[in-house]
Amino acid sequence: MAAAIDTASTGAPSGASSTGAPSGATILVSVSPGEVRTALLQGGIVTEAWVERAAHPDGVGDLQRGRVTAVAPAMAGAFVALAGGETGFLPESESGDTRRPIAQAVNEGMILPLRVSRAAQGGKGPRVSARLTPDEFARVAAAPHGAPRLVARGADAATRLALRHARAAIIVDDLASAAALRGRFGDRVRHQHHPAFDDTLEAAFDELAGPTVALPGGGRLLIHPTPALVAIDMDAGSAAGARGSGAVAALNLAALPVLARQIRARNLAGPILVDFAGLSPRRRAALDEPLKAALAADPMVRLLGFTKLGMAELVRERVHPPLHEVLGWPESALTRGLAALRRAAREAAARPGRRLALRATPAVLAAIEAEPGALAAFTAAAGVALVLLPDATATLPAIEDAPHG
């Protein structure tokens, strides 16, 4: 279950609502070597969680000058070369000339101003649009000639959330990031010297990275992403049989807000199937309206109905990659390494001058060594380099005092 957050411990302004802002929302931004984590809190609950890595931007919102490489009338679109060697797909509906079919609207070799509208997924390149605002078009036109060319990066998570929640306080634990956000959002932005994420919020992010979510009153959600869809199993636990059908129905009903929050916070996308606990397909249909109500706060998700097996069939629009794709499923060596760097950075800040070592498997150490800027960011903040100690037997990365000599 998404953890409730004590806003006093996260540094939210006093005298506001329970989440630290008159709008009922607070945006917390935690910066660590190689990674930025951003949380939207509403009513003290994590409703959105974003993990961004500068070396691996998802590209959404990027302005590019692209070149058409192939027109595909059968697919109602065209392929375009983008900066960095990527190939994007331009749907006919986004060509900028909806009055004509794609084969007449564009031609091979044509140079187009574009905005990335959806991140790459499943081996397919990003989706792009030629329907730009006047300001976007002017920015691309003013850029140096040549294509493909990246003109401007899209907004980061903190900026996107701040634009959507116009009165939310924005709390940042990195001075440079706070200054950049303050240039756009003014006094809404506050820098704090201690971490923006307290232990409760760290635990909430840890839960979002895993497959199991505890439910109120017992039971759990089991979340299993696959290449085709996301399967979510609602498990009433070992006591389900002893509780009776009424109690199991109540457990399913009480779990719906948790289910909705997990789908949104994890940014799950595409087809989603939910298997409820211990109810016949006929009785599951009674959850239709309560489930719609639970999902109502998330405009990107729709309940399509129930399958003949009684599973709720949902679909959620994909724009940015789901959290599990960013972190890896199970967590990648890079995710484990950056988490260790984050812990090391906090220990170094708490005890300046201390020389630390990171003991981890060669795969974890190789991942952070290969991540551009990650170790350099740690050294810049700590004033001393982190010693890397390869240990093939290390179950989890460990921070320890660096050996002498």
N, C-alpha and C positions, 0 to 999 in steps of 0.2 A: 504494500500500500504506500502511496506517496506520502512522505513524512511531513507532518506539520512542522512549521519553522517558527522558532521564537525570534521575532523581529528585533527584540532588544539585543540579542547576542549577535545578530548579523549587522548591526549598525544602522538599522532603518531609523528615519527621523521619528522623534517622539511627537505626541500631540496630533498624530494623523490617525488613519484607520488601522485595523489590526495588522495590515500588511505594510504599513509605513508610508502610504500615500493616499491622498483624498480619493483617488480613482480606485482604491482597493488593490493596487498592483505595485509591486516592487521588482526592479530588475537588478540582479546581482551579477557582477562580472569578475571572475577570478582568472588572473593571468599567471601562467607558470611557464617554465622553459619549454618552447615548442608547441604550446597549446593555450587556448582561451576557452574557458567554460562559462556559459551564460545561463542563468536560470530566471524564469518568470514566476514570481510568487503571486498568487491570488487567494485571498483569505487565508494566508499562511501556508498554502499548499503549492507544491511544485507542479505547475501546469504545463510548462514547456522547458525542455532541457536541450542545450546545444553545446556541442564540442567542435571547435574549429582549430585547424592546424594550418598555419601560414604556408607551409610547404605543400599542402594538399588542398587548395581551395576547391569548393564544389562548382564554382563558376557561375552560379545563378545570379542574374542581374548584371553580369559582365557586358560591357559594350565592346563590340568587335567590328572590324571591317573584314568581311568574309568574301570568299570567291566560290561561285557555284562550280562544282566539279561534275555533277551529273543530275539530270532531270529525270524523275521517276514518276511518270503519269499514273502507272498502275498502283503506286503507293500514295498518290495524291500529294506529292511533295518533291523536294529536291535535296541533294546532299551538298553541303558547303564545307570548304576547307577553313578551319579556324586556327588561331594562333596556338603554338605549342604542339602542332601536328595532329590535333583532334579533327574529327569529321562530325559536323552537326547535321541535324535533319530539320529542314524548313517545311512545315506543313503548308499545304495549299491555302488553308484558312489564315495563315500568318504571313503570306507573301507580300502583303501591302497592297495587293490589287485583287480583291475578292471577286471582281466582276468577270475575271478571265480565269480559265484553267491554268494550272501550274506551267504547262508547256508553252503557254503564250505569255505568262507573267514574267518568267525568267528564262535565261538561256545559259548554256555552258560557258564559263569564263566570265560571267557577269560579276561585278563587284557590288556588294550590298552592305549597307549599315545594318547591324544586327544587335539584338539583345538576347542573351541566353535566358530562356524561360524555364528550363527544367534540367536538372543535373543528369549526367550520364548514369545509366543503370544497366545491369545484366549484360555487359559487353557491348551495349549500344551507346553511341555518342550522345551528347547533349541535344536537347531540342532548342531551336532558336526561333526568333520572331523578327520580321522586318517592319513590324508596326510600332514604330518608335514615337515618343513624344517629340514636340518641336525642340525641346532642350536637349534630349538625347541625340536627335539627328544633328543638331548644331555641334555637339561635342565630337561626334564621329567625323563630321565634315572638317572640323578644325584640326584634327590630328594629322600628323605627317602622312604623306601618301604611302601606298604600298598595302598589299593584302596577301595573306591574312595578317592582321595586326590586332593586338589587344589594345584598346583605347582606354578603358577604365574598369576597375574591379567593381563588382556589385557590393551592396551594403552588407556589413557583418551582422551577426545575430543581435547584438546590442542595439544597433541602429534600427534594424527592422522592428524590434520590439518597442523601442522608444517612439517610433512613428505611429505604431498601432495603439499604444497606450500613452496618450498625450500628456497625462498628468502623473505618470508613474515616476517615483524617485529612482535614480540610477546610481548604484553604489559600486565603486571600482577599487580594486586593491593595487592597481598599477598606475603610477603617476603619469607616464606618457599616454597611456590609454585614456585616463580620465581627462587629460588636457585636450586630446583629440575630440572626445565626445562633448566636452564642455563648449568647444568652439561651435558646435551645432545646437546643443540642447541647454546651454547656459546653466543656471543655478539648479536645475534638476539633477545635475551630476555632482556627486560627492566622492572625493578620494579618501580612503582610509588606509592606515598603515598596516593593520593586521588583516589576515585573509578575509575575503568577502564571504567565503563559505565556512560556516561553523561545522562542528562535528555532525549535527543533525542533517544538514544539507549534504555533507559529504556522504553520509550513509544513504540518503535518498538517491544520490547519483550512482552509488555502488549498486543499489537495488535495481535501478533502471538498466544497468549493464548486464544483469543476470536474468535467468529464465523463470524465477520463482517470485511470486508476490503474495504475501500473507493477506488473508481476508478478515474483515471484522467478524467476530463470532466463530472463528475457526475456518478451516479450509484454506485453499490457495488457488491462485491463477498460475498456470503453466503456459508460458509463451514460447512458441517455436516458429521462428521465421524459416521459410524455405525459399528456393528460387522462384516458385510459382505463386505462393501465397503465405500468409501468416496464420498459423493455427493456434488458437487459444483454448485451453481446456480449463474449465472451472471444476475444481476438485473439492468435494465437501469434506474429505478427510475420512479417517477410520470410523468416526462416530456417526456417519451419515445414516446407516441402517437403524441405529438406536434412536435417532431424533424424530423419526416419523416424516411423512411426506410434507406436512405443513411446515415443519421446521426447515426442511431442505428447500422448499419453495421460498421461504423467508430469507434463507441464506443467499440464494440466487438473486433475489430482489435487492438485498442490501449490498451485494457485490457490484451492482451495475455502475454506480458512480466511480468505484475504484477501476473497473474495467475501462470506462470512458477516459479517465485521467491517464491511465497507462498507455492507451492507444495514442493519445495526443502528446504526452510527455516524451514518449519514445519516437514520435514522428513516424509511426508505422504507416505504410502506404500500400496501395494496390488492394487485391482481394484479401479479406480477413474473414475467417470462419471461427465462430465461437460455439463451443460445445458446453452447454450448461450441465449442471450436476444433478443427477438423480431424478429427472423429470421426464415424463413421456412426451413425445413430439406434440401431442395435443395440448398438454399443460404448458409447454414451452411457448406456444403461440401467445399465451396470456402476457408474456414479457414484452410483447411488441411495443406497446405505448410507453411503458416505463423505460425501456431501452432507448427509444427515440428521445425521451425527455432527458436522459442522462447524457446523450450524445449532442444535445442541442447547442451546447457552448462551443462546439468545434465545427466551424463551417465547412471543413474539408472532408467530412465523413458523412456517408449516407447508409442507412439501413435499407437493404434491398428486399428483405423478407427472411423467411425460414425455409430451409431445404426440407425434403421429405424425411430426412433423418432427424429433423428438429434443430439443426444448427442455424444460428443467426448468420446471415450472409451480409457482410458489410463491404464497402469499397471506400477507400480514402485516397484523395488526390495526392500524387507524388510531385513535389517540386524539388525540395532538398533531400539528400539521402537520409534514410532512417538512421537512428542512433546506432543500431547494431552493425550497420555497414561501416560507419566511421570507426567504431571501436574494435570491430572484428567479432566473429561469433564462432567459437569462443574468442575471448579477448586476444588480440594479436600481441606479438612480442613488442611492437612499438607502443601499444597502449600500456602494457605493463611497465615498459621502460620509462615512459613519460610520467606515469603515476609515481614511480620511484624518484624521478628527478624532482617532481613537485614536493615530495616528502623531504628530500634532501635540501631543497631550497628553503623550506620552512625551518628545518633544523639549523641551517647556516644563518638564517636571519635571527633566530633566537639566541644563537651563541656565535657572534661575529669572531672571525679569526680562526675558528675551528676548522681543521682540515679533515674533510670527510671522504669516505670511500663508498662505492656502490658495488656490492657483491651480487652477481646475477649470472644466469646462464650466458654462454657466448652468443646465443641468438638474441637475447634482450640487449646485451651491450652493443652488438653489431647494429641493431635497429636504431638505437639512439645516436650512435656514432655516424650513421648514414643520414640522420635527420638534419637537414640544413639549419644551422643556427641554434639548435637545442642546447648543446653543451656550452657553446659560446655565451648564450644567455645566462646559464647558470654561473659561469665564471665571472661575467660582468656584474651580476647581483651579489655574489658571495665574496668576490675579491680574490678568490683562489680556485684553481681548477679542481674538479671532482676526480678522484682516483678510481679507475675502473678495475675491478677484480673479477676476472672470469672464473666461474665455478660451475662445472657441469652438474653438480649434485644439488645446487640451490633450488629448493622448491619454489620459493618466492624471492624476489629481489629484496635485499637487506641493506640498510644504511648503517655504517659503522665508522669508527675513527680510522683514519688512514694509517697504515703501518709506517713506522719510522724508517728513515733511510731511503 
